[in-house]
C-alpha cells in the first residue's frame, strides 16, 4: 500500500464489537505500535494490556475521573528541551537535512 493511500484510508474507530480479540491479535497490535513514529524518536511508550475484571476496574476508575472533570495528568510529558540521545539524533538529522552530514 502506498503512503498516500494509507493516509487517505486511515480511520478513527469509536465503536467496538463486544467480543474480545485473541492474544495473538493483541500481540500483533502491540508489535505494530512499537514501529510508530514518536516525538524526536524518543519512543517513550510503555504498554499495559488488561482484560476481564482488571479492565473493568480500570474502566470504572477512568469513568469516574471523567465524570468529575478531573484535570488531565499525562504519563508522558512533552519535553521542553532535548537531552542525551534525542539531542544527538536531532543534531545528526539536522546535518543530514542540510547536506552537511554526508
Buried (B, 14 or more C-beta within 10 A) or exposed (E): EEEEEEEEEEEEEEEEEEEEEEEEEBEEEEEEEEEEEEEBEBEEEEEEEEEEEEEEEEEEEEEEEEEEEEEEEEEEEEEEEBEEEBEEBEEEEEEEEEEEEE
